[in-house]
Amino acid sequence: MLDKFEKYLIGKGYSQSTPSGHRSTTYDYAKVRIPKICEKERITVEQLADNINCYVQKYDFNGNESDFGNKSHRAFINALKRFEEFVDSLK
């Protein structure tokens, strides 16, 4: 599912690499941020997808995990929101 998410992000115009050739947003969201949240929550990617709205609320402003969601210039919550869009696009 994460490979499809990465392809979804590429299709939406998110960058695959930085100007210097390093991996960029698509890799970071699909291979780092979302798996880290799954690890932290002790859930599978499929369980995250099934309950994505709850996790977005949990990690966004005023949520129980908002401090974590705000790390790295809000990369975690932004990854969750993009994952939510991806999951919604599958319905």
DSSP file (Angstrom, degrees, kcal/mol; ACC not computed):
  #  RESIDUE AA STRUCTURE BP1 BP2  ACC     N-H-->O    O-->H-N    N-H-->O    O-->H-N    TCO  KAPPA ALPHA  PHI   PSI    X-CA   Y-CA   Z-CA
    1    1 A M     >        0   0    0      0, 0.0     4,-2.1     0, 0.0     5,-0.1   0.000 360.0 360.0 360.0 -35.2    0.0    0.0    0.0
    2    2 A L  H  >  +     0   0    0      1,-0.2     4,-2.3     2,-0.2     5,-0.1   0.837 360.0  54.9 -68.4 -31.6    2.9    2.4    0.7
    3    3 A D  H  > S+     0   0    0      2,-0.2     4,-2.1     1,-0.2    -1,-0.2   0.907 109.3  47.7 -65.3 -40.5    4.3    1.9   -2.8
    4    4 A K  H  > S+     0   0    0      2,-0.2     4,-2.3     1,-0.2    -2,-0.2   0.879 110.0  53.0 -66.3 -37.2    0.9    2.9   -4.2
    5    5 A F  H  X S+     0   0    0     -4,-2.1     4,-2.4     2,-0.2    -2,-0.2   0.915 108.2  50.3 -62.4 -43.4    0.8    5.9   -1.8
    6    6 A E  H  X S+     0   0    0     -4,-2.3     4,-2.2     1,-0.2    -2,-0.2   0.918 111.2  48.0 -62.0 -43.1    4.2    7.0   -3.1
    7    7 A K  H  X S+     0   0    0     -4,-2.1     4,-2.5     1,-0.2    -1,-0.2   0.872 109.1  54.8 -64.8 -36.7    3.0    6.7   -6.7
    8    8 A Y  H  X S+     0   0    0     -4,-2.3     4,-1.4     2,-0.2    -2,-0.2   0.932 108.0  48.7 -59.7 -46.5   -0.1    8.7   -5.8
    9    9 A L  H  <>S+     0   0    0     -4,-2.4     5,-2.4     1,-0.2     3,-0.3   0.905 110.2  50.9 -61.8 -42.2    2.1   11.5   -4.4
   10   10 A I  H ><5S+     0   0    0     -4,-2.2     3,-1.7     1,-0.2    -1,-0.2   0.922 108.5  52.5 -60.5 -43.8    4.2   11.5   -7.5
   11   11 A G  H 3<5S+     0   0    0     -4,-2.5    -1,-0.2     1,-0.3    -2,-0.2   0.776 105.6  55.1 -62.1 -27.0    1.1   11.8   -9.6
   12   12 A K  T 3<5S-     0   0    0     -4,-1.4    -1,-0.3    -3,-0.3    -2,-0.2   0.400 125.9-101.0 -87.8   1.7    0.0   14.8   -7.5
   13   13 A G  T < 5 +     0   0    0     -3,-1.7    -3,-0.2     1,-0.3     2,-0.2   0.550  69.3 150.1  94.8   7.8    3.3   16.5   -8.3
   14   14 A Y      < -     0   0    0     -5,-2.4    -1,-0.3    -6,-0.2     2,-0.1  -0.499  51.7-103.7 -73.6 146.1    5.2   15.9   -5.1
   15   15 A S        -     0   0    0     -2,-0.2    11,-2.0     1,-0.1    12,-0.3  -0.407  21.5-161.9 -78.2 144.7    8.9   15.7   -5.7
   16   16 A Q  S    S+     0   0    0      1,-0.2     8,-1.8     9,-0.2     2,-0.3   0.725  76.8  15.7 -90.2 -28.1   10.9   12.5   -5.8
   17   17 A S  B    S-A   23   0A   0      6,-0.3     6,-0.2     9,-0.1    -1,-0.2  -0.984  73.7-115.2-147.8 156.7   14.3   14.1   -5.3
   18   18 A T    >   -     0   0    0      4,-2.9     3,-2.3    -2,-0.3     6,-0.1  -0.362  45.3 -97.5 -80.5 167.2   15.9   17.3   -4.2
   19   19 A P  T 3  S+     0   0    0      0, 0.0    -1,-0.1     0, 0.0    -2,-0.0   0.807 127.7  55.4 -56.5 -27.9   18.0   19.4   -6.6
   20   20 A S  T 3  S-     0   0    0      2,-0.1     0, 0.0     1,-0.0     0, 0.0   0.445 124.5-104.3 -86.6   2.2   21.1   17.8   -5.2
   21   21 A G  S <  S+     0   0    0     -3,-2.3     2,-0.1     1,-0.3     3,-0.1   0.478  74.8 135.7  94.9   2.2   19.6   14.3   -5.9
   22   22 A H        -     0   0    0      1,-0.1    -4,-2.9    -5,-0.0    -1,-0.3  -0.464  65.9 -88.0 -81.0 157.1   18.6   13.3   -2.4
   23   23 A R  B     -A   17   0A   0     -6,-0.2    -6,-0.3    -2,-0.1    -1,-0.1  -0.309  54.1-171.6 -61.7 147.1   15.2   11.6   -1.8
   24   24 A S     >  -     0   0    0     -8,-1.8     4,-2.5    -9,-0.1     3,-0.3  -0.156  40.4 -37.7-123.9-145.5   12.5   14.1   -1.2
   25   25 A T  H  > S+     0   0    0      1,-0.2     4,-2.9     2,-0.2     5,-0.3   0.843 123.7  54.3 -56.6 -46.1    8.8   14.3   -0.1
   26   26 A T  H  > S+     0   0    0    -11,-2.0     4,-2.1     1,-0.2     5,-0.3   0.928 115.2  39.9 -59.8 -46.0    7.4   11.2   -1.7
   27   27 A Y  H  >>S+     0   0    0     -3,-0.3     4,-3.0   -12,-0.3     5,-0.6   0.931 115.2  52.9 -66.3 -45.7    9.9    8.9   -0.1
   28   28 A D  I  X>S+     0   0    0     -4,-2.5     5,-3.0     1,-0.2     4,-1.4   0.925 114.5  40.3 -58.2 -48.4    9.8   10.7    3.2
   29   29 A Y  I  <>S+     0   0    0     -4,-2.9     5,-2.2     3,-0.2    -1,-0.2   0.946 124.4  36.0 -67.1 -48.5    6.1   10.5    3.6
   30   30 A A  I  <5S+     0   0    0     -4,-2.1    -2,-0.2    -5,-0.3    -3,-0.2   0.812 129.8  28.1 -79.5 -31.5    5.6    6.9    2.2
   31   31 A K  I  <5S+     0   0    0     -4,-3.0    -3,-0.2    -5,-0.3    -1,-0.2   0.589 133.5  20.2-109.9 -12.4    8.7    5.3    3.6
   32   32 A V  I  X<S+     0   0    0     -4,-1.4     4,-1.9    -5,-0.6    -3,-0.2   0.720 121.3  39.3-120.1 -60.5    9.6    7.2    6.8
   33   33 A R  I  ><S+     0   0    0     -5,-3.0     4,-2.0     2,-0.2     5,-0.2   0.940 117.9  42.9 -68.1 -50.9    6.7    9.2    8.3
   34   34 A I  H  ><S+     0   0    0     -5,-2.2     4,-2.3    -6,-0.3     5,-0.2   0.937 116.1  48.3 -64.7 -46.7    3.7    6.9    7.8
   35   35 A P  H  > S+     0   0    0      0, 0.0     4,-2.5     0, 0.0    -1,-0.2   0.883 109.6  54.4 -59.8 -35.4    5.7    3.8    8.9
   36   36 A K  H  X S+     0   0    0     -4,-1.9     4,-2.6     2,-0.2    -2,-0.2   0.898 108.6  47.8 -64.5 -40.3    6.9    5.7   11.9
   37   37 A I  H  X S+     0   0    0     -4,-2.0     4,-2.6     2,-0.2    -1,-0.2   0.913 111.3  50.7 -66.6 -41.7    3.4    6.5   13.0
   38   38 A C  H  X>S+     0   0    0     -4,-2.3     5,-2.3     2,-0.2     4,-1.1   0.917 112.3  47.5 -60.3 -42.8    2.3    2.9   12.4
   39   39 A E  H  <5S+     0   0    0     -4,-2.5     3,-0.4     2,-0.2    -2,-0.2   0.930 112.5  48.7 -63.1 -46.3    5.3    1.8   14.6
   40   40 A K  H  <5S+     0   0    0     -4,-2.6    -2,-0.2     1,-0.2    -1,-0.2   0.884 118.2  40.0 -61.2 -40.6    4.4    4.4   17.3
   41   41 A E  H  <5S-     0   0    0     -4,-2.6    -1,-0.2    -5,-0.2    -2,-0.2   0.568 106.6-128.0 -85.4 -10.6    0.8    3.3   17.3
   42   42 A R  T  <5 +     0   0    0     -4,-1.1     2,-0.3    -3,-0.4    -3,-0.2   0.938  67.4 122.0  58.5  49.9    1.6   -0.4   17.0
   43   43 A I      < -     0   0    0     -5,-2.3    -1,-0.2    -6,-0.1     2,-0.2  -0.867  63.0-108.6-133.0 166.2   -0.7   -0.8   14.0
   44   44 A T     >  -     0   0    0     -2,-0.3     4,-2.2    -3,-0.1     5,-0.1  -0.482  33.8-109.2 -88.2 166.6   -0.5   -1.9   10.4
   45   45 A V  H  > S+     0   0    0      1,-0.2     4,-2.6     2,-0.2     5,-0.2   0.877 121.8  54.9 -61.5 -37.6   -0.7    0.4    7.4
   46   46 A E  H  > S+     0   0    0      2,-0.2     4,-2.2     1,-0.2    -1,-0.2   0.891 106.9  49.3 -65.2 -39.2   -4.1   -1.2    6.7
   47   47 A Q  H  > S+     0   0    0      2,-0.2     4,-1.3     1,-0.2    -1,-0.2   0.888 110.5  51.3 -66.4 -38.5   -5.3   -0.4   10.2
   48   48 A L  H  < S+     0   0    0     -4,-2.2     3,-0.5     1,-0.2     7,-0.2   0.937 110.2  49.2 -60.6 -46.3   -4.1    3.2    9.8
   49   49 A A  H >< S+     0   0    0     -4,-2.6     3,-1.1     1,-0.2    -2,-0.2   0.898 108.3  53.4 -60.9 -41.4   -6.0    3.4    6.5
   50   50 A D  H 3< S+     0   0    0     -4,-2.2    -1,-0.2     1,-0.2    -2,-0.2   0.787 123.7  27.3 -64.9 -27.3   -9.2    2.1    8.1
   51   51 A N  T >X S+     0   0    0     -4,-1.3     4,-1.6    -3,-0.5     3,-0.6  -0.057  79.1 132.3-124.4  31.2   -9.1    4.7   10.8
   52   52 A I  H <>  +     0   0    0     -3,-1.1     4,-2.5     1,-0.3     5,-0.2   0.843  68.6  57.7 -59.2 -38.1   -7.2    7.5    9.1
   53   53 A N  H 3> S+     0   0    0      1,-0.2     4,-2.0    -4,-0.2    -1,-0.3   0.901 106.7  49.4 -60.6 -40.2   -9.7   10.3   10.2
   54   54 A C  H <> S+     0   0    0     -3,-0.6     4,-2.2     1,-0.2    -1,-0.2   0.898 111.9  48.1 -64.8 -40.8   -9.1    9.4   13.8
   55   55 A Y  H  X S+     0   0    0     -4,-1.6     4,-2.0    -7,-0.2    -2,-0.2   0.865 108.4  53.6 -71.5 -35.2   -5.3    9.5   13.5
   56   56 A V  H  X S+     0   0    0     -4,-2.5     4,-1.4     2,-0.2    -1,-0.2   0.943 112.1  45.6 -62.0 -45.8   -5.4   12.8   11.6
   57   57 A Q  H  < S+     0   0    0     -4,-2.0    -2,-0.2     1,-0.2    -1,-0.2   0.895 111.5  53.2 -62.2 -39.7   -7.4   14.3   14.5
   58   58 A K  H  < S+     0   0    0     -4,-2.2     7,-2.7     1,-0.2    -1,-0.2   0.856 117.6  35.2 -64.4 -36.5   -5.1   12.7   17.0
   59   59 A Y  H  < S+     0   0    0     -4,-2.0    -1,-0.2     5,-0.2    -2,-0.2   0.523 105.3  82.6 -98.7  -7.9   -1.9   14.2   15.4
   60   60 A D  S >< S-     0   0    0     -4,-1.4     3,-2.4     1,-0.2     6,-0.1  -0.230  99.9 -44.7 -87.9-178.1   -3.3   17.6   14.3
   61   61 A F  T 3  S+     0   0    0      1,-0.3    -1,-0.2     5,-0.1     3,-0.1  -0.141 129.6   8.5 -47.5 136.0   -3.7   20.7   16.3
   62   62 A N  T 3  S+     0   0    0      1,-0.2    -1,-0.3    -3,-0.1     2,-0.1   0.468  99.2 129.3  68.6   4.3   -5.3   20.1   19.7
   63   63 A G  S X  S-     0   0    0     -3,-2.4     3,-1.7    -7,-0.1     4,-0.2  -0.439  75.4-106.4 -83.2 164.4   -5.0   16.3   19.3
   64   64 A N  T 3  S+     0   0    0      1,-0.3     3,-0.2     2,-0.1    -5,-0.2   0.779 121.8  36.5 -59.4 -28.6   -3.4   14.1   22.0
   65   65 A E  T 3> S+     0   0    0     -7,-2.7     4,-2.5     1,-0.1     3,-0.4   0.003  77.5 122.1-114.0  26.4   -0.3   13.6   19.8
   66   66 A S  H <> S+     0   0    0     -3,-1.7     4,-1.8     1,-0.2    -1,-0.1   0.834  71.1  59.1 -62.1 -32.6   -0.1   17.1   18.3
   67   67 A D  H  4 S+     0   0    0     -4,-0.2     4,-0.4    -3,-0.2    -1,-0.2   0.923 110.5  42.2 -61.4 -42.6    3.4   17.6   19.6
   68   68 A F  H >4 S+     0   0    0     -3,-0.4     3,-1.4     1,-0.2     8,-0.3   0.912 112.1  54.6 -68.5 -42.6    4.6   14.6   17.7
   69   69 A G  H 3< S+     0   0    0     -4,-2.5     8,-1.7     1,-0.3     7,-0.4   0.795 105.4  54.5 -60.4 -29.2    2.5   15.6   14.6
   70   70 A N  T 3X S+     0   0    0     -4,-1.8     4,-1.7    -5,-0.2     3,-0.4   0.555  82.5 116.9 -83.8  -8.5    4.2   19.0   14.6
   71   71 A K  H <>>S+     0   0    0     -3,-1.4     4,-1.2    -4,-0.4     5,-0.8  -0.197  74.4  18.5 -59.9 151.8    7.8   17.6   14.6
   72   72 A S  H >45S-     0   0    0      1,-0.2     3,-0.8     2,-0.2    -1,-0.2   0.911 142.3 -48.6  54.9  50.8   10.0   18.4   11.5
   73   73 A H  H 345S-     0   0    0     -3,-0.4    -1,-0.2     1,-0.2    -2,-0.2   0.883 108.1 -56.0  58.0  41.0    7.9   21.4   10.4
   74   74 A R  H 3X5S+     0   0    0     -4,-1.7     4,-2.5    -3,-0.1    -1,-0.2   0.719  93.8 145.3  66.9  25.2    4.7   19.3   10.7
   75   75 A A  H <X5 +     0   0    0     -4,-1.2     4,-2.2    -3,-0.8     5,-0.2   0.867  68.0  52.2 -62.0 -36.0    5.9   16.6    8.4
   76   76 A F  H  ><S+     0   0    0     -5,-0.8     4,-2.3    -7,-0.4    -1,-0.2   0.955 113.3  40.9 -68.1 -48.6    4.1   13.9   10.3
   77   77 A I  H  > S+     0   0    0     -8,-1.7     4,-2.5     1,-0.2    -2,-0.2   0.882 115.0  52.9 -68.2 -35.4    0.7   15.5   10.2
   78   78 A N  H  X S+     0   0    0     -4,-2.5     4,-2.2    -9,-0.3    -1,-0.2   0.905 109.1  49.5 -64.6 -39.8    1.2   16.5    6.6
   79   79 A A  H  X S+     0   0    0     -4,-2.2     4,-2.4    -5,-0.2    -2,-0.2   0.917 111.2  50.0 -63.2 -42.7    2.1   13.0    5.7
   80   80 A L  H  X S+     0   0    0     -4,-2.3     4,-2.4     2,-0.2    -2,-0.2   0.903 110.1  50.0 -62.5 -41.0   -1.1   11.8    7.5
   81   81 A K  H  X S+     0   0    0     -4,-2.5     4,-2.0     2,-0.2    -1,-0.2   0.892 111.7  47.4 -66.6 -38.7   -3.2   14.3    5.7
   82   82 A R  H  X S+     0   0    0     -4,-2.2     4,-2.3     2,-0.2    -1,-0.2   0.886 111.6  51.6 -67.9 -37.3   -1.8   13.3    2.3
   83   83 A F  H  X S+     0   0    0     -4,-2.4     4,-2.8     2,-0.2    -2,-0.2   0.886 107.3  53.6 -64.8 -38.3   -2.4    9.6    3.3
   84   84 A E  H  X S+     0   0    0     -4,-2.4     4,-2.6     2,-0.2    -2,-0.2   0.920 108.7  48.5 -61.5 -44.0   -6.0   10.5    4.2
   85   85 A E  H  X S+     0   0    0     -4,-2.0     4,-1.9     2,-0.2    -2,-0.2   0.907 111.7  50.5 -60.9 -41.9   -6.4   12.0    0.7
   86   86 A F  H  X S+     0   0    0     -4,-2.3     4,-0.8     2,-0.2    -2,-0.2   0.937 110.8  47.7 -61.3 -47.8   -4.9    8.9   -0.8
   87   87 A V  H >X S+     0   0    0     -4,-2.8     3,-1.0     1,-0.2     4,-0.5   0.914 111.2  51.4 -61.2 -43.4   -7.2    6.6    1.1
   88   88 A D  H >< S+     0   0    0     -4,-2.6     3,-1.0     1,-0.3    -1,-0.2   0.848 103.9  58.5 -62.1 -33.7  -10.2    8.7    0.2
   89   89 A S  H 3< S+     0   0    0     -4,-1.9    -1,-0.3     1,-0.2    -2,-0.2   0.721  99.9  58.6 -69.6 -19.5   -9.2    8.4   -3.5
   90   90 A L  H <<        0   0    0     -3,-1.0    -1,-0.2    -4,-0.8    -2,-0.2   0.630 360.0 360.0 -82.7 -14.2   -9.4    4.6   -3.3
   91   91 A K    <<        0   0    0     -3,-1.0    -1,-0.2    -4,-0.5    -2,-0.1   0.472 360.0 360.0 -80.8 360.0  -13.1    4.7   -2.2
